[in-house]
């Protein structure tokens, strides 16, 4: 019986695209080889140069960090100080305005009080004036009644009454008598009294 030849295993052929992808390096590989490695190399060289020059890079970085922090603190302190000064100035201005307002309110209250007092005084004077006018009217009326009484009296009776008065009161009555009544009363007076009152009437 003839032996069968073993079959050859078929090897799957890779596509051209897969072959190209395996041959070409990926993006991250390129980034690593062309960017990261050179940066690390340059950093290492700089560190070596700094060490040779006696410069402590880490101490410098620490000092720079501390200096930056101190600058920030100083700026913050300065800003806070400026804010506090501004607040103090505003408070002082506010207190000054409040004092001015209080002063103005006091002046207004004083003015209102003065106005009120003046109004009360005005009312009091008006009352007094009205009262005086009423008294004057009453006095005038009373005096008119007195004059009328003397005009109705007989000249012989009126003459002695008037001569016994003070000159001021007698003159006041005589000046308000009718001319006929005045002449009749003067005729009934003693000659010296009649002459005296005639002289006073001529001067009045």
C-alpha positions as CSV (number, residue, x, y, z in Angstrom):
1,X,0.0,0.0,0.0
2,X,1.5,3.3,-1.0
3,X,2.2,5.9,1.6
4,X,0.5,9.2,1.4
5,X,2.7,12.3,1.3
6,X,2.1,14.6,4.3
7,X,0.2,17.7,3.5
8,X,2.0,21.0,3.8
9,X,0.5,23.4,6.3
10,X,-0.8,26.5,4.7
11,X,0.7,29.7,6.3
12,X,-1.8,32.6,6.3
13,X,-0.4,35.5,4.4
14,X,-0.4,38.8,6.1
15,X,-1.8,41.7,4.4
16,X,0.5,44.5,3.0
17,X,-1.0,47.0,5.5
18,X,-0.1,44.8,8.5
19,X,3.4,44.4,7.2
20,X,3.8,48.2,6.8
21,X,2.4,48.8,10.3
22,X,5.0,46.4,11.8
23,X,7.8,47.9,9.9
24,X,6.9,51.6,10.7
25,X,7.3,52.6,14.4
26,X,4.2,54.0,16.2
27,X,3.5,57.7,17.2
28,X,4.4,57.1,20.8
29,X,7.6,55.4,19.9
30,X,8.5,58.4,17.8
31,X,7.6,60.8,20.6
32,X,9.7,58.8,23.0
33,X,12.8,58.7,20.8
34,X,12.6,62.2,19.3
35,X,11.4,64.3,22.3
36,X,11.5,62.6,25.7
37,X,14.9,61.0,25.4
38,X,16.6,64.2,24.1
39,X,15.0,66.2,26.9
40,X,16.2,63.8,29.5
41,X,19.6,63.9,28.0
42,X,19.7,67.7,28.0
43,X,18.5,67.8,31.6
44,X,21.1,65.4,32.7
45,X,23.8,67.5,30.9
46,X,22.6,70.7,32.5
47,X,22.6,69.0,36.0
48,X,26.1,67.8,35.5
49,X,27.3,71.3,34.3
50,X,25.5,72.9,37.3
51,X,27.2,70.5,39.7
52,X,30.6,71.1,38.2
53,X,30.0,74.9,38.5
54,X,29.1,74.5,42.1
55,X,25.5,75.4,41.6
56,X,22.9,73.5,43.7
57,X,20.0,73.3,41.3
58,X,17.6,71.8,43.8
59,X,18.5,74.5,46.4
60,X,18.0,77.2,43.8
61,X,14.6,75.8,42.9
62,X,13.7,75.6,46.6
63,X,14.9,79.3,47.1
64,X,12.9,80.3,44.0
65,X,9.8,78.6,45.4
66,X,10.3,80.2,48.9
67,X,11.0,83.6,47.3
68,X,7.9,83.3,45.2
69,X,5.9,82.4,48.2
70,X,7.3,85.3,50.2
71,X,6.5,87.7,47.4
72,X,3.0,86.5,47.3
73,X,2.7,86.9,51.1
74,X,4.2,90.4,50.9
75,X,1.8,91.4,48.1
76,X,-1.1,89.9,50.1
77,X,0.0,91.8,53.2
78,X,0.5,95.0,51.3
79,X,-2.9,94.6,49.7
80,X,-4.5,93.9,53.1
81,X,-2.8,97.0,54.5
82,X,-4.1,99.1,51.6
83,X,-7.6,97.7,52.1
84,X,-7.5,98.4,55.8
85,X,-6.3,102.0,55.2
86,X,-9.1,102.5,52.6
87,X,-11.6,101.1,55.1
88,X,-10.3,103.3,57.9
89,X,-10.5,106.4,55.5
90,X,-14.1,105.5,54.5
91,X,-15.1,105.0,58.2
92,X,-13.6,108.4,59.0
93,X,-15.5,110.0,56.1
94,X,-18.7,108.3,57.2
95,X,-18.2,109.6,60.8
96,X,-17.6,113.1,59.5
97,X,-20.8,113.0,57.4
98,X,-22.8,111.6,60.3
99,X,-21.5,114.5,62.5
100,X,-22.4,117.0,59.8
101,X,-25.9,115.4,59.5
102,X,-26.3,115.5,63.3
103,X,-25.3,119.1,63.3
104,X,-27.7,120.0,60.6
105,X,-30.5,118.1,62.4
106,X,-29.7,120.0,65.5
107,X,-29.8,123.3,63.6
108,X,-33.1,122.3,62.0
109,X,-34.5,121.4,65.5
110,X,-33.3,124.7,66.9
111,X,-34.8,126.6,63.9
112,X,-38.1,124.7,64.4
113,X,-38.0,125.5,68.1
114,X,-37.4,129.2,67.4
115,X,-40.1,129.2,64.8
116,X,-42.5,127.6,67.3
117,X,-41.6,130.2,69.9
118,X,-42.0,133.0,67.5
119,X,-45.4,131.7,66.4
120,X,-46.5,131.5,70.1
121,X,-45.2,135.0,70.7
122,X,-47.0,136.3,67.6
123,X,-50.2,134.7,68.8
124,X,-49.8,136.2,72.2
125,X,-49.3,139.7,70.7
126,X,-52.3,139.2,68.5
127,X,-54.4,138.3,71.5
128,X,-53.1,141.4,73.4
129,X,-53.7,143.6,70.4
130,X,-57.2,142.4,70.0
131,X,-57.8,142.8,73.7
132,X,-56.4,146.4,73.6
133,X,-58.5,147.2,70.6
134,X,-61.6,145.9,72.5
135,X,-60.6,147.9,75.6
136,X,-60.1,151.0,73.4
137,X,-63.5,150.5,71.9
138,X,-65.0,150.1,75.3
139,X,-63.1,153.1,76.7
140,X,-64.1,155.2,73.7
141,X,-67.7,154.1,74.2
142,X,-67.5,154.9,77.9
143,X,-65.9,158.3,77.3
144,X,-68.6,159.0,74.7
145,X,-71.2,158.2,77.2
146,X,-69.5,160.6,79.7
147,X,-69.4,163.4,77.2
148,X,-73.1,162.8,76.3
149,X,-73.9,163.0,80.0
150,X,-72.2,166.4,80.4
151,X,-73.9,167.7,77.3
152,X,-77.3,166.7,78.8
153,X,-76.5,168.3,82.2
154,X,-77.4,171.9,82.8
155,X,-74.4,174.2,82.3
156,X,-74.8,175.5,85.8
157,X,-74.4,171.9,87.2
158,X,-71.6,170.8,84.8
159,X,-69.3,173.8,85.4
160,X,-68.4,173.2,89.0
161,X,-67.9,169.4,88.4
162,X,-65.4,170.2,85.5
163,X,-63.5,172.8,87.5
164,X,-62.9,170.3,90.3
165,X,-61.2,167.9,87.8
166,X,-57.5,167.7,86.9
167,X,-56.7,169.9,83.9
168,X,-56.0,166.9,81.7
169,X,-59.3,165.2,82.4
170,X,-61.2,168.5,82.2
171,X,-59.6,169.4,78.9
172,X,-60.4,166.0,77.4
173,X,-64.1,166.5,78.1
174,X,-64.2,170.1,77.0
175,X,-62.6,169.4,73.7
176,X,-65.2,166.8,72.9
177,X,-68.2,168.9,73.8
178,X,-70.3,170.6,71.2
179,X,-69.4,174.3,70.7
180,X,-72.8,175.6,72.1
181,X,-72.5,173.3,75.2
182,X,-68.9,174.3,75.7
183,X,-69.7,178.1,75.6
184,X,-72.6,177.7,78.0
185,X,-70.5,175.8,80.6
186,X,-67.6,178.3,80.4
187,X,-70.1,181.1,81.1
188,X,-71.1,179.4,84.3
189,X,-67.5,179.1,85.5
190,X,-65.7,181.7,87.6
191,X,-63.9,184.2,85.3
192,X,-60.4,182.9,86.2
193,X,-61.3,179.3,85.6
194,X,-63.0,180.1,82.3
195,X,-59.9,182.1,81.2
196,X,-57.7,179.2,82.2
197,X,-59.6,176.5,80.3
198,X,-59.9,178.8,77.3
199,X,-56.1,179.2,77.2
200,X,-55.7,175.4,77.4
201,X,-58.2,174.8,74.6
202,X,-56.4,177.3,72.4
203,X,-53.1,175.5,72.9
204,X,-54.5,172.0,72.2
